[in-house]
């Protein structure tokens, strides 16, 4: 940079500290984008609205840059007069100046009427003037005093352009701030022409220029003073009044930097409210509009700036929540864990972002600020709401897990029901809902009315009710299963003797026992259902099930008994016919008629049991459910085995069908016939044979004395015989220990009977022979003892067969 040393000599120490400068518009009318970085470098963005913009217009080489450097401490390049007069400032430059309280952006605009621009100077001057006018609150007009009143020399053409452009700027703006046009008259001789006279001339000329421009209809009657304020000052000739010139510059400088000065220039009424952090963007937007030759609408430009800056601030504010979002996402989404105090954390992050936004966007248009604030809030709500929904699902899952764990813990015993189920179920439901509600409420953050967990809570309640209903059903089933076992046990206990010893009053006892059991368990189940808080429909359904359960339990018990009907008939017949006072009946001589009578009586009484066990008779009269009935001395089937006339309900009462009963009856009668024949054979043998005489027994002992003596003397000393005796003794001990004697006796009884009969027969024959020999009477029949028994046996067999034919018991 070069300076006029004569100008700076002795003054620099008293001026404001110099600041760096930057080019805004280059000589080719291109916007320089370094403006944003330069503003950031000097921390201009932190000034908010505490700054002013001052621009200077004037002819080339009139000392504009020098004056700005002296007034504001900038370092604009100045012309070195010794090298001749030429263009120094190219395009538009900006410098930073000011105190801690106020900052000033100083624009040094390329001089007008330069030979370097030639005939194209008009386009450049118009665009740069419009740019300066749009940005600045104070526009300095640097004029030679001698050019006042001249159209070209005083730049009246440029001023007319300024007025015209100003109308364009205000076309869509009403009530905006005025622009201060500050005329600085150079090389003024106060003795020759007072400043006030020059000011009056300029005011008149300004009014004339204003009247000459073509104005929109809305401004047809407007005055130049409606849009501009005017200030005038002058500086003496620097070369001829150097000290005075220095003093005037100092006074003028004080008017720019000292707010306490009565003639302070940078007043608030001229302020254009463009926040410092958005100034570079605002300036670029205005220049782009000027370059595109569009109508420049400053309110719209400020509105667009507000939108742009508020969007940027909104993004930055949103970014302040990134860390919280990442932490919550990692915990909730990636780790599937519930974030404690989610609502408080989210609310703090949202409020912090909104406060951050408000602090930086407050200087822009309230409407835009408010709109973007709500958009930011909605964006933050959307992000945290997505996390809230995921968190809510985790809470629901945790609540269900807690529910299942509580159910498993409280109802782990599958062998018995909990009589306190309603209390336990209510406790489980309340604890689960409390857990969900508390966790969900902690996840809600204020301000977002769309946050709700009502539907999730309702769904959870339904889930709890469904699960507890399953547990309730399982508990009731367990209770009914236990009740079933109790019913069966009770029926077995009360009916065991009745069913084991059937009588004609058997069904009366069964009905009494069944009704007592039913009444008892109906009351117990009803009481439990009341405790379980079952609905009327559930209660009736369970009572119906209980009634069916009670009947099926009885039927099951009776069916088990009916399966043994064959054995029951046989045992009953045996107890009546084969036994007498608990011991086997012994038939004697001449008891054939007694055998027939007792056989018929025992058979009929036994067969009556088949009818007794064939149908469940819980009602006293069941005429349509009789399968067998006694007729005289026998029992006959009533039905032919087809049951089409019996309904399904009645079929449940049938224990033994007609066809099954016929088979049982046939088998029973076959076995009864065998018992009858055996009894008749016993009577016949008793009739044909007597008891063995005593002398015969004595004779046997005398004749077998040698054998007895051998056993006692020689046989016991023989090892083989002794081994045989030990073997027989061991076998007898084993039979006695294992209780096999009844089995052996059962097998040996028929053999013993036949052997006894044969021995009795042979002894009888021997007695006859002995008597014949003693009486010395010849007996031809006895001459052949081997044939006689055969003949006699054949005769006896024919007689026995004719006498032992059992009486017919069925047609």
C-alpha positions in Angstrom: 0.0 0.0 0.0 1.1 3.5 -0.7 0.1 6.7 1.1 0.5 10.4 0.6 3.2 10.9 3.3 2.2 14.5 3.6 -1.3 13.4 4.6 -0.3 10.8 7.1 2.5 12.7 8.7 1.8 13.3 12.3 -1.8 12.0 12.2 -1.8 8.1 12.3 -1.3 7.8 16.0 -4.5 9.7 16.7 -6.7 7.6 14.4 -8.5 4.4 14.9 -6.5 1.3 14.7 -6.3 0.1 11.1 -8.0 -3.2 10.0 -7.6 -5.4 7.0 -9.5 -4.8 3.8 -11.0 -7.2 1.2 -12.3 -6.8 -2.3 -16.0 -7.3 -2.7 -16.5 -6.6 -6.4 -13.6 -6.9 -8.8 -13.0 -4.8 -11.8 -14.9 -7.3 -14.0 -18.0 -7.0 -11.8 -17.5 -10.4 -10.2 -18.4 -11.0 -6.6 -15.5 -12.1 -4.4 -16.5 -15.0 -2.2 -13.7 -14.4 0.3 -16.0 -11.9 2.0 -17.5 -14.6 4.2 -14.2 -16.0 5.4 -12.8 -12.5 5.9 -15.8 -11.6 8.1 -15.4 -14.8 10.0 -11.7 -14.1 10.4 -12.2 -10.8 12.2 -15.1 -12.2 14.2 -17.5 -9.8 12.6 -20.3 -12.4 12.8 -20.4 -11.9 16.5 -21.5 -8.3 16.2 -25.2 -9.2 15.6 -26.9 -5.9 14.7 -24.3 -3.6 16.3 -22.7 -2.3 13.1 -23.2 0.3 10.4 -22.3 0.3 6.7 -20.8 3.4 5.2 -20.0 3.7 1.4 -18.4 6.5 -0.5 -19.2 7.7 -4.1 -17.4 10.3 -6.1 -15.2 11.1 -9.0 -11.9 9.4 -9.6 -8.9 10.9 -7.8 -10.9 13.1 -5.4 -9.2 11.5 -2.3 -12.0 9.2 -1.3 -9.8 6.4 -0.2 -7.5 8.7 1.7 -10.4 10.2 3.5 -11.8 6.8 4.5 -8.5 5.7 5.8 -8.2 8.8 8.0 -11.8 8.6 9.2 -12.1 4.9 9.9 -8.5 3.6 10.1 -8.8 1.4 7.1 -6.0 0.7 4.7 -7.5 1.3 1.3 -4.9 1.9 -1.4 -4.4 5.5 -2.2 -3.1 7.4 -5.2 0.5 8.6 -5.2 0.1 12.1 -6.8 3.8 12.4 -7.7 3.3 9.6 -10.3 0.4 11.3 -11.9 -3.4 10.9 -11.7 -4.8 7.5 -12.5 -7.4 5.0 -11.4 -6.5 3.5 -8.0 -9.5 1.7 -6.6 -10.8 -1.0 -8.9 -14.3 -2.4 -8.2 -15.6 -2.2 -4.6 -13.5 -2.8 -1.6 -14.5 -3.2 2.1 -12.7 -2.5 5.3 -13.4 -3.1 8.9 -13.4 -0.4 11.5 -15.0 0.6 14.7 -14.9 0.3 18.5 -16.0 -2.4 20.8 -19.5 -0.9 21.0 -20.0 -0.2 17.3 -18.4 -1.7 14.2 -18.4 0.0 10.8 -18.1 -1.7 7.4 -16.6 0.8 5.0 -17.1 0.4 1.3 -14.6 2.2 -1.0 -16.3 2.3 -4.5 -14.4 2.8 -7.7 -14.5 6.5 -8.8 -16.8 7.7 -11.5 -15.9 9.3 -14.8 -12.7 7.4 -15.2 -10.9 7.3 -18.5 -10.1 3.6 -17.9 -13.8 2.6 -18.1 -14.4 4.8 -21.1 -17.9 4.7 -22.5 -18.9 1.6 -20.4 -18.6 3.6 -17.2 -22.3 4.1 -17.0 -23.1 0.4 -16.6 -20.5 0.0 -13.9 -21.4 3.2 -12.0 -25.1 2.3 -12.1 -24.5 -1.3 -10.7 -22.0 -0.2 -8.0 -24.1 2.7 -7.0 -27.2 0.5 -6.6 -25.1 -2.0 -4.6 -23.7 0.7 -2.3 -27.1 2.2 -1.8 -28.7 -1.2 -1.0 -26.1 -2.0 1.6 -25.2 1.3 3.3 -27.0 3.4 5.9 -24.7 6.3 5.2 -23.7 7.2 1.7 -20.7 9.7 1.5 -20.7 11.9 -1.6 -17.2 13.3 -2.1 -17.3 16.6 -4.3 -15.0 19.4 -5.2 -16.5 22.6 -3.9 -16.0 24.2 -7.3 -18.2 21.5 -8.9 -21.3 22.4 -6.9 -24.0 23.4 -9.4 -22.3 21.6 -12.3 -24.2 18.6 -13.7 -21.2 16.5 -14.7 -18.6 17.8 -12.2 -20.9 17.4 -9.2 -22.0 14.0 -10.4 -25.6 15.1 -10.6 -26.1 12.4 -13.2 -24.9 9.9 -10.7 -27.1 11.4 -8.0 -30.1 11.2 -10.3 -29.3 7.6 -10.8 -29.1 7.1 -7.0 -32.6 8.7 -6.6 -34.0 6.6 -9.4 -32.6 3.4 -7.9 -33.7 4.3 -4.5 -37.3 4.4 -5.7 -36.8 0.9 -7.1 -35.6 -0.2 -3.7 -38.6 1.3 -1.9 -41.2 0.3 -4.5 -42.2 -2.7 -2.3 -41.1 -1.3 1.0 -43.0 1.1 3.2 -42.0 2.6 6.5 -38.3 1.6 6.0 -35.4 3.6 7.3 -34.1 6.6 5.3 -30.6 6.8 3.8 -28.3 9.5 4.9 -26.6 11.4 2.0 -23.5 13.0 3.5 -22.0 15.5 1.2 -18.3 16.3 1.8 -17.2 19.4 0.0 -13.5 19.4 -0.7 -11.2 22.5 -0.9 -13.8 24.8 0.6 -13.0 28.5 1.2 -15.4 29.5 3.9 -14.7 33.2 3.4 -15.6 33.0 -0.2 -18.7 30.9 0.0 -20.3 29.9 3.3 -21.1 26.2 3.7 -24.7 26.9 4.3 -25.0 28.6 0.9 -23.5 25.6 -0.7 -25.8 23.3 1.2 -28.8 25.3 0.2 -27.7 25.1 -3.5 -27.3 21.3 -3.2 -30.7 20.9 -1.5 -32.3 22.8 -4.3 -30.5 20.8 -6.9 -31.5 17.6 -5.2 -35.1 18.6 -5.1 -34.9 19.4 -8.9 -33.3 16.1 -9.6 -36.0 14.3 -7.6 -38.7 16.1 -9.5 -37.2 15.2 -12.8 -37.1 11.5 -12.3 -40.0 9.3 -13.3 -41.7 8.1 -10.2 -44.2 5.3 -9.7 -47.8 6.4 -9.0 -47.6 5.7 -5.3 -44.6 8.1 -5.0 -45.9 10.7 -7.4 -46.4 13.3 -4.7 -43.4 12.3 -2.6 -40.5 14.5 -1.7 -36.8 13.7 -1.7 -36.9 14.2 2.0 -39.3 11.3 2.4 -36.4 9.0 1.5 -33.2 10.8 2.3 -31.7 12.9 5.0 -29.0 15.3 4.1 -25.9 16.3 5.9 -23.2 18.7 4.7 -19.7 19.3 5.7 -16.6 20.8 4.1 -12.8 20.4 4.3 -10.4 23.3 3.5 -7.7 23.0 0.9 -5.2 20.5 2.2 -2.1 22.1 0.7 -2.9 25.7 1.6 -4.6 25.0 5.0 -3.0 21.8 6.1 -3.4 22.3 9.9 -7.0 23.4 9.5 -7.7 20.5 7.2 -6.3 18.1 9.9 -8.4 19.6 12.5 -11.6 19.3 10.4 -10.8 15.6 9.7 -10.4 14.9 13.4 -13.8 16.6 14.1 -15.4 14.6 11.3 -13.9 11.4 12.6 -15.3 12.1 16.0 -18.8 12.4 14.5 -18.4 8.8 13.2 -16.8 7.1 16.2 -18.2 9.0 19.2 -21.9 8.2 20.0 -21.8 11.0 22.6 -21.2 13.6 19.9 -24.3 15.8 19.4 -23.8 15.6 15.7 -23.2 11.8 15.7 -23.8 10.5 12.2 -24.3 6.7 12.7 -27.8 6.9 14.2 -30.1 4.0 14.8 -32.9 5.4 12.6 -30.7 4.7 9.6 -30.0 1.1 10.6 -30.8 -1.7 8.2 -31.5 -4.8 10.3 -29.3 -7.4 8.6 -27.5 -9.5 11.2 -23.8 -9.6 10.9 -23.6 -13.3 10.5 -25.7 -13.0 7.4 -24.3 -9.9 5.9 -21.9 -11.6 3.4 -24.8 -13.8 2.1 -27.1 -10.8 1.9 -24.5 -8.8 0.0 -23.9 -11.7 -2.5 -27.6 -12.1 -3.0 -28.1 -8.4 -3.8 -25.2 -8.4 -6.2 -26.5 -11.5 -8.0 -29.9 -9.8 -8.4 -28.2 -6.7 -9.8 -26.1 -8.7 -12.2 -29.1 -10.5 -13.5 -30.8 -7.1 -14.1 -33.8 -8.1 -12.1 -35.8 -5.7 -10.0 -34.1 -5.3 -6.6 -36.6 -5.9 -3.8 -34.7 -5.2 -0.6 -37.5 -6.5 1.7 -37.6 -9.7 -0.3 -33.8 -9.9 -0.2 -33.8 -9.5 3.6 -36.6 -12.0 3.7 -34.6 -14.5 1.6 -31.6 -13.8 3.8 -33.6 -14.5 6.9 -34.7 -17.8 5.3 -31.2 -18.7 4.3 -29.6 -17.8 7.6 -32.4 -19.3 9.6 -32.1 -22.5 7.7 -28.3 -22.6 8.3 -28.8 -21.8 12.0 -31.5 -24.5 12.2 -29.1 -27.0 10.7 -26.5 -26.1 13.2 -29.0 -26.1 16.1 -30.1 -29.6 15.0 -26.5 -30.7 14.9 -26.2 -29.9 18.6 -28.4 -32.9 19.3 -26.4 -35.4 17.2 -24.4 -36.7 20.2 -27.6 -37.3 22.2 -29.3 -38.9 19.2 -26.3 -41.2 18.7 -26.2 -42.2 22.3 -29.9 -43.0 22.4 -29.8 -44.8 19.1 -26.9 -46.9 20.2 -28.7 -47.9 23.4 -32.2 -48.2 22.1 -31.9 -49.4 18.5 -28.5 -51.2 18.5 -28.4 -52.6 22.0 -32.2 -53.0 22.5 -32.1 -51.5 25.9 -34.5 -49.1 27.5 -33.0 -45.7 28.0 -33.7 -44.4 31.5 -35.3 -41.0 31.6 -35.6 -40.9 27.8 -38.1 -38.1 28.0 -35.9 -35.8 30.2 -32.8 -36.4 28.0 -34.8 -35.7 24.8 -36.5 -32.7 26.3 -33.1 -31.2 27.4 -31.6 -31.8 24.0 -34.6 -30.2 22.2 -34.7 -27.2 24.5 -30.9 -26.7 24.1 -31.2 -26.8 20.3 -34.1 -24.4 20.3 -32.3 -22.0 22.7 -29.2 -22.2 20.5 -31.4 -21.4 17.5 -33.2 -18.5 19.2 -29.9 -16.9 20.3 -28.6 -16.8 16.8 -31.7 -16.2 14.7 -33.3 -13.6 16.9 -32.0 -10.7 14.7 -33.8 -11.8 11.6 -37.4 -11.4 10.5 -39.6 -12.6 13.3 -42.0 -14.4 10.9 -39.2 -16.3 9.3 -37.5 -17.0 12.6 -40.8 -18.3 14.1 -41.5 -20.4 11.1 -38.1 -22.0 11.0 -38.2 -22.5 14.8 -41.3 -24.5 14.5 -39.8 -26.5 11.6 -36.7 -27.2 13.7 -38.9 -28.2 16.6 -41.0 -30.5 14.3 -37.8 -32.0 12.9 -36.4 -32.7 16.4 -39.7 -34.1 17.5 -39.7 -36.4 14.4 -36.3 -37.8 15.2 -36.9 -38.3 18.9 -40.4 -39.6 18.2 -38.9 -42.4 16.1 -36.7 -43.3 19.0 -39.6 -42.9 21.4 -41.6 -45.4 19.3 -38.7 -47.9 19.4 -38.3 -47.3 23.1 -42.0 -47.8 23.6 -41.8 -51.2 21.9 -38.9 -52.2 24.2 -41.0 -51.2 27.2 -43.9 -53.3 25.9 -41.6 -56.2 25.4 -40.0 -55.8 28.8 -43.5 -55.5 30.3 -44.6 -58.8 28.6 -41.4 -60.5 29.8 -42.1 -59.3 33.3 -45.7 -60.6 33.0 -44.5 -64.1 31.8 -41.9 -64.3 34.5 -44.4 -63.4 37.2 -46.8 -66.0 35.9 -44.1 -68.6 35.8 -43.0 -67.8 39.3 -46.5 -67.7 40.9 -47.9 -70.7 39.0 -44.8 -72.9 38.7 -46.5 -75.8 40.6 -48.5 -77.7 38.0 -49.8 -80.3 40.4 -52.3 -78.1 42.3 -54.3 -75.0 41.7 -54.0 -71.7 43.6 -57.1 -70.9 45.4 -55.9 -67.3 45.7 -55.6 -67.0 41.9 -57.7 -63.7 41.7 -55.5 -61.9 44.2 -52.3 -63.1 42.5 -53.6 -62.3 39.0 -54.6 -58.8 40.1 -51.2 -58.3 41.6 -49.5 -59.4 38.5 -51.6 -57.2 36.3 -51.1 -54.1 38.5 -47.3 -54.6 38.7 -47.0 -55.1 34.9 -49.1 -52.0 34.1 -47.2 -50.0 36.7 -43.9 -50.9 35.2 -45.2 -50.0 31.7 -46.8 -46.8 32.8 -43.8 -45.5 34.7 -41.3 -46.3 32.0 -43.6 -44.9 29.3 -44.2 -41.7 31.2 -40.5 -41.2 31.7 -40.1 -41.5 27.9 -42.5 -38.7 27.0 -41.1 -35.3 26.5 -43.2 -32.0 26.7 -44.3 -30.1 23.7 -45.0 -33.0 21.3 -48.7 -33.7 21.6 -48.4 -36.6 19.2 -46.6 -38.6 21.8 -48.9 -41.1 23.3 -48.8 -44.7 24.6 -52.5 -45.1 25.0 -52.9 -47.6 22.2 -49.9 -49.6 23.4 -51.2 -49.6 27.0 -54.6 -50.8 25.8 -53.0 -53.6 23.7 -50.9 -54.5 26.7 -54.0 -54.7 28.9 -55.6 -57.1 26.4 -52.4 -59.2 26.3 -52.4 -59.4 30.1 -56.0 -60.3 30.2 -55.5 -63.0 27.5 -52.5 -64.5 29.3 -54.2 -64.4 32.7 -57.3 -65.9 31.1 -55.1 -68.8 29.9 -53.7 -69.2 33.4 -57.2 -69.0 34.8 -58.4 -71.7 32.4 -55.3 -73.9 33.3 -56.0 -73.3 37.0 -59.6 -74.2 36.6 -58.7 -77.3 34.6 -56.2 -78.3 37.3 -58.9 -77.8 39.9 -61.4 -79.8 37.9 -58.9 -82.6 37.3 -58.3 -82.7 41.0 -62.0 -82.6 41.5 -62.4 -85.5 39.1 -59.9 -87.5 41.1 -61.7 -86.6 44.3 -65.1 -87.5 42.7 -63.8 -90.9 41.6 -62.1 -91.6 44.9 -65.3 -90.6 46.7 -67.5 -92.8 44.5 -65.1 -95.7 44.8 -65.2 -95.3 48.6 -68.9 -95.0 48.9 -69.9 -97.6 46.2 -67.2 -100.2 46.7 -69.2 -102.4 49.0 -72.4 -101.9 47.1 -70.9 -102.9 43.8 -68.9 -105.8 45.2 -72.0 -107.3 46.9 -74.8 -106.5 44.5 -78.4 -106.7 45.6 -81.8 -105.6 44.4 -81.3 -102.2 46.2 -77.9 -101.6 44.5 -79.1 -98.7 42.3 -80.9 -97.1 45.2 -77.6 -97.0 47.0 -75.8 -95.8 43.8 -78.3 -93.0 43.3 -77.9 -91.8 46.9 -74.1 -91.9 46.8 -74.0 -90.2 43.4 -76.5 -87.4 44.4 -74.6 -86.8 47.6 -71.3 -86.6 45.7 -72.8 -84.4 43.1 -74.3 -82.0 45.6 -71.0 -81.8 47.6 -68.8 -81.1 44.6 -71.2 -78.8 42.9 -71.1 -76.6 46.0 -67.3 -76.7 46.1 -66.9 -75.9 42.4 -69.4 -73.1 42.6 -67.6 -71.6 45.5 -64.3 -71.7 43.6 -65.8 -70.2 40.5 -67.1 -67.4 42.6 -63.7 -66.8 44.0 -62.2 -66.9 40.5 -64.7 -64.2 39.5 -66.0 -66.2 36.6 -68.8 -64.7 34.6 -72.2 -66.1 34.6 -71.6 -67.8 31.2 -68.3 -69.2 32.4 -69.8 -70.5 35.6 -72.7 -72.2 33.8 -70.2 -73.7 31.3 -68.0 -75.1 34.1 -71.0 -76.4 36.0 -72.2 -78.2 32.9 -68.7 -79.6 32.5 -68.7 -80.7 36.1 -72.0 -82.4 35.7 -70.7 -84.3 32.7 -67.5 -85.1 34.7 -69.4 -86.5 37.6 -71.6 -88.7 35.4 -68.5 -89.9 33.4 -66.7 -90.6 36.6 -69.6 -92.8 37.8 -69.9 -94.4 34.4 -66.2 -95.1 34.3 -66.5 -96.8 37.7 -69.5 -98.8 36.6 -67.9 -99.8 33.3 -64.9 -101.2 35.1 -67.3 -103.2 37.2 -69.3 -104.3 34.2 -66.2 -105.6 32.5 -66.1 -108.3 35.3 -69.7 -109.3 34.8 -68.7 -112.8 33.7 -66.7 -113.3 36.9 -69.5 -111.7 39.0 -72.0 -114.2 37.6 -69.7 -117.1 38.2 -68.7 -116.0 41.7 -72.3 -115.4 42.6 -73.4 -118.8 41.3 -70.4 -120.5 43.0 -71.2 -118.9 46.3 -74.8 -120.1 46.1 -74.3 -123.5 44.6 -70.8 -124.8 45.2 -70.3 -123.4 48.7 -72.0 -123.9 52.0 -71.1 -121.6 54.8 -68.0 -120.6 53.0 -66.7 -124.2 52.4 -67.2 -126.5 49.4 -70.6 -128.2 49.5 -70.5 -132.0 49.9 -73.3 -133.9 48.3 -74.6 -137.1 49.8 -76.8 -140.0 48.8 -80.3 -139.2 47.4 -79.8 -135.4 47.0 -80.5 -135.3 43.3 -83.6 -133.2 43.8 -81.8 -130.8 46.1 -79.1 -130.4 43.4 -81.7 -129.5 40.8 -83.5 -127.1 43.1 -80.4 -125.3 44.2 -79.0 -125.2 40.7 -82.1 -123.5 39.3 -82.3 -121.0 42.1 -78.6 -120.1 42.0 -78.6 -119.8 38.2 -81.6 -117.4 38.1 -80.3 -115.3 41.0 -76.9 -115.0 39.2 -78.4 -114.2 35.8 -80.5 -111.4 37.3 -77.2 -109.6 38.0 -76.7 -109.3 34.2 -79.8 -107.1 34.0 -78.7 -105.2 37.1 -75.3 -104.3 35.6 -76.5 -103.7 32.0 -78.0 -100.2 32.4 -77.2 -97.2 34.6 -80.3 -96.6 36.6 -80.0 -93.1 38.1 -83.8 -92.7 37.7 -86.0 -95.2 39.5 -87.9 -96.1 36.3 -86.3 -96.8 33.0 -88.8 -99.0 31.2 -87.1 -98.5 27.8 -83.7 -99.5 29.1 -84.3 -103.2 30.2 -82.2 -105.7 28.2 -82.9 -108.9 30.3 -85.8 -110.0 32.5 -86.6 -113.1 34.6 -89.3 -115.4 33.2 -90.0 -118.2 35.6 -86.9 -120.0 36.4 -84.8 -118.3 33.7 -83.6 -114.9 32.4 -84.4 -114.0 28.7 -83.2 -111.1 26.5 -85.7 -108.3 25.9 -84.1 -106.7 22.9 -82.7 -108.2 19.7 -79.5 -106.1 19.7 -80.7 -103.1 17.6 -81.0 -99.8 19.4 -82.4 -97.4 16.8 -85.2 -96.5 19.2 -82.7 -95.4 21.9 -81.5 -91.8 21.6 -77.8 -90.8 21.9 -78.3 -89.5 25.5 -79.8 -92.8 26.6 -77.1 -94.8 25.0 -74.7 -93.3 27.5 -76.6 -95.2 30.2 -75.9 -98.6 28.6 -73.1 -100.6 30.2 -73.7 -104.0 28.7 -75.4 -104.2 25.3 -77.9 -106.9 24.5 -75.4 -108.7 22.2 -72.6 -108.6 24.8 -75.1 -109.8 27.5 -76.1 -112.8 25.3 -72.5 -113.9 25.1 -72.0 -113.5 28.8 -75.2 -115.5 29.5 -74.2 -118.3 27.1 -70.7 -118.7 28.7 -72.2 -118.5 32.2 -74.7 -121.2 31.5 -72.1 -123.5 30.0 -70.0 -123.2 33.1 -73.1 -123.7 35.3 -74.0 -126.9 33.4 -70.5 -128.2 34.2 -70.9 -127.5 37.9 -74.3 -129.1 37.8 -73.0 -132.3 36.2 -70.1 -132.5 38.7 -72.5 -132.2 41.6 -74.7 -135.0 40.1 -71.7 -137.2 39.7 -70.8 -136.6 43.4 -74.3 -137.7 44.4 -74.0 -140.8 42.2 -70.7 -141.8 43.7 -71.9 -141.2 47.2 -74.8 -143.6 46.4 -72.7 -146.4 44.8 -69.8 -146.4 47.2 -69.5 -146.6 51.0 -66.8 -145.9 53.4 -63.7 -148.1 53.8 -64.0 -150.6 56.7 -61.5 -150.4 59.6 -60.3 -153.9 59.2 -59.3 -153.2 55.6 -57.1 -150.4 56.8 -55.6 -152.7 59.5 -55.0 -155.3 56.9 -53.2 -152.8 54.7 -50.9 -151.8 57.5 -50.2 -155.5 58.4 -49.4 -156.3 54.8 -47.2 -153.2 54.4 -45.3 -153.7 57.6 -42.2 -154.8 55.8 -42.1 -151.7 53.6 -42.6 -149.4 56.6 -39.8 -151.1 58.5 -37.4 -150.9 55.4 -38.0 -147.1 55.2 -37.3 -146.6 58.9 -34.2 -148.8 59.0 -32.5 -149.1 55.6 -34.1 -146.3 53.5 -32.8 -143.5 55.7 -29.3 -144.8 55.4 -29.4 -144.9 51.6 -28.0 -141.6 50.2 -30.1 -141.8 47.1 -33.3 -142.3 49.1 -32.1 -139.6 51.5 -31.5 -137.2 48.6 -35.0 -138.0 47.3 -36.5 -137.2 50.7 -34.5 -133.9 50.9 -35.7 -133.0 47.4 -39.3 -133.6 48.3 -38.9 -131.7 51.5 -37.3 -128.7 49.7 -40.1 -128.7 47.1 -42.7 -128.8 49.9 -41.0 -125.8 51.6 -40.9 -123.8 48.4 -44.6 -124.6 47.7 -45.5 -123.4 51.2 -43.3 -120.3 51.1 -44.5 -119.2 47.7 -48.1 -120.0 48.6 -48.5 -122.3 45.7 -50.6 -124.8 47.6 -54.0 -123.4 46.4 -52.9 -123.7 42.8 -51.6 -127.3 43.3 -54.8 -128.3 45.2 -56.9 -126.8 42.4 -55.0 -128.9 39.9 -54.9 -132.0 42.0 -58.5 -131.9 43.2 -60.0 -133.6 40.0 -57.1 -136.1 40.0 -57.6 -136.9 43.6 -61.3 -137.3 43.1 -60.9 -139.8 40.3 -58.2 -141.6 42.2 -60.4 -141.8 45.3 -63.3 -143.1 43.3 -61.1 -145.8 41.7 -59.6 -146.8 45.0 -63.1 -147.0 46.6 -64.2 -149.1 43.7 -61.3 -151.5 44.0 -61.7 -151.8 47.7 -65.4 -152.5 47.2 -64.6 -155.3 44.8 -62.0 -156.7 47.2 -64.6 -156.7 49.9 -67.0 -158.6 47.8 -64.3 -161.2 46.9 -63.4 -161.6 50.5 -67.0 -162.1 51.6 -67.5 -164.7 48.8 -64.3 -166.6 49.8 -65.3 -166.6 53.5 -68.8 -167.9 52.8 -67.3 -170.4 50.3 -69.9 -169.4 47.7 -68.7 -169.7 44.0 -69.0 -166.4 42.1 -68.4 -166.5 38.4 -68.6 -162.8 38.0 -65.8 -162.5 40.4 -63.7 -165.1 38.6 -62.6 -162.4 36.2 -61.8 -159.4 38.4 -60.5 -157.5 35.5 -63.6 -157.7 33.4 -66.2 -157.2 36.2 -65.3 -153.7 37.0 -65.5 -152.8 33.4 -69.0 -154.1 32.9 -70.1 -152.6 36.1 -68.5 -149.3 35.3 -70.2 -149.2 31.9 -73.6 -149.8 33.6 -73.0 -147.1 36.2 -71.8 -144.6 33.5 -75.1 -145.1 31.6 -77.1 -144.6 34.8 -75.1 -141.5 35.7 -75.5 -139.9 32.3 -79.2 -140.4 32.5 -79.4 -138.9 35.9 -76.9 -135.9 35.6 -78.5 -134.3 32.6 -78.9 -130.6 33.9 -82.3 -129.0 33.7 -82.8 -126.7 30.7 -82.4 -123.0 31.7 -83.0 -121.5 28.3 -85.2 -122.2 25.3 
